[in-house]
Amino acid sequence: MKALVISAIKFYQKAISPLFPGKCRYYPTCSSYAILSIEKYGLLKGSLKALYRVLRCNPFSKGGIDYP
């Protein structure tokens, strides 16, 4: 299941993300952060950490370097 979710994120990075130009507030990007979190913490906890990261990405956030 973990490999399926990671492959879906990689598909998003290659096929969908380039269609939306923009500047990410964080490094690594949210999709890369999601992959790192899932690999490090497992599917459930890593997905929750990635969701929290996406929710923090808003115009009022300073951004910056944020590793899982």
C-alpha positions in Angstrom: 0.0 0.0 0.0 2.9 2.4 0.9 4.4 1.8 -2.6 1.1 2.6 -4.3 0.7 5.9 -2.5 4.3 6.9 -3.2 3.9 6.0 -6.9 0.8 8.1 -7.0 2.7 11.1 -5.5 5.5 10.6 -8.1 2.9 10.5 -10.9 1.6 13.8 -9.6 5.1 15.3 -9.5 5.8 14.4 -13.1 2.4 14.8 -14.8 0.3 17.2 -12.9 2.6 19.5 -10.9 4.3 21.1 -14.0 0.9 22.3 -15.2 0.7 24.7 -12.2 3.7 27.0 -12.1 4.3 28.5 -8.8 6.7 28.9 -6.0 6.6 26.6 -3.1 7.0 28.2 0.3 8.8 25.2 1.8 11.8 23.1 1.0 11.4 20.3 0.2 8.2 20.7 -1.7 5.0 19.3 -0.2 5.0 16.3 -2.5 8.6 15.5 -1.7 7.9 16.0 2.0 5.0 13.5 1.7 7.3 10.9 0.1 10.0 11.4 2.8 7.4 11.2 5.6 5.7 8.1 4.3 9.1 6.4 3.9 10.3 7.4 7.4 7.1 7.0 9.5 4.9 4.6 7.5 1.7 5.2 5.6 -0.6 6.4 8.4 1.7 8.7 10.4 3.5 9.9 7.3 0.3 10.8 5.5 -0.9 12.7 8.5 2.3 14.6 8.7 2.1 15.4 4.9 -1.6 16.6 5.3 -0.5 18.9 8.2 2.2 20.3 6.0 -0.2 21.0 3.1 -2.6 22.7 5.6 0.3 24.9 6.8 1.1 26.0 3.2 -0.9 29.3 3.0 -0.2 32.9 2.3 0.3 33.7 6.0 3.0 31.1 6.4 6.7 32.1 6.4 7.7 28.8 4.8 11.4 27.8 4.9 13.3 24.5 5.3 11.2 21.8 6.9 12.3 18.2 7.0 10.1 15.3 8.3 
